[in-house]
Amino acid sequence: MNEIDLSKKRVTVTGAHGFLGKHLVKELKNNNANNLFLPKFEEYDLVEKDSCKKIARESDIIIHLAAKVGGIEANRKSPGSFFYDNIMMGVQLIEQSRLANVEKFVCLGTVCAYPKFTPVPFKEDYLWNGYPEETNAPYGLAKKMLLVQLQSYKQQYDFNGIYLLPVNLYGPGDNFDLQSSHVIPALIRKFVEAKKNNFPQVEIWGTGKASREFLFVKDAARGIVLATKKYDKTEPCNLGSGMEITIKDLAEKIKDLTNYDGKLLFDPNKPDGQPRRCLDTSKAEKEFGFKATTNFDDGLKETIKWFENY
């Protein structure tokens, strides 16, 4: 299929006012997408069918970022609402998009959809080889059902939908609330506050042995726009940086970058989450020319600076 000219399309971004959404909107504008529809949650609750119907009628292309998200603690506390809200938002919006003849639906999945014990690096073909890690399985499975929906809609209705699997994102504008944030913003906040208050140590969840991969949010936005313009296959596609780091090494790195000189205290009674996470990112490069370009230390420095300023 030919590359889509975004200047000629009404592009809708759900979740446009969130962390990734704000960066994606900037990247879309850089790609001449000037006719943007950015619905706000207060006006359009996607759990409600009527909101989905109104949004679909206004759109040529929908990029669905809106999700109920959080770290391990948030997922443990609210597994029911993480499952219900995410599945209902996606299922209804995809169905209403089909009925309204939306030209293309870009769905953001999650790395949490992968099985708990997935060989590293995670290839898209491994997605169905087991059950996700328990603490975020309801969220991961709800998002994975949207892939099933898009593939079956392509088969039955020739509906054009793609499914992207981003790894953990970080960057300026992230959520730094310790009750609901992911690991990088949580650690940045802990170290910055510990330094400011002269705390002798910082407590970190788990053993520190689990590994993660991280993608700078501006790289993620660029990848989504490239896929929107150029990718039309029903197979899911990973979006990542291809790097892997243990939580212990990550904590040491952020400790150094924030100039904190206290101790690290790991709490093995708290869950590690998935043992390892690192994606095979070769498909995105092959299919639509996406490769992450932000150096990890540079991305962390920019994120720390943003937090200290705001």
Secondary structure, DSSP 8 states (H G I E B T S, - for coil): -----GGGS-EEEETTTSHHHHHHHHHHHHTT--SEE---TTT--TTSHHHHHHHHHT-SEEEE-------HHHHHH-HHHHHHHHHHHHHHHHHHHHHTT-SEEEEE--GGGSBSS--SSB-GGGTTSS-B-GGGHHHHHHHHHHHHHHHHHHHHH---EEEEEE-EEE-TT----TTT--HHHHHHHHHHHHHHTT-SEEEEES-S--EE-EEEHHHHHHHHHHHHHH---SS-EEE-----EEHHHHHHHHHHHTT--SEEEEETTS---SS---B--HHHHHHH-------HHHHHHHHHHHHHH-
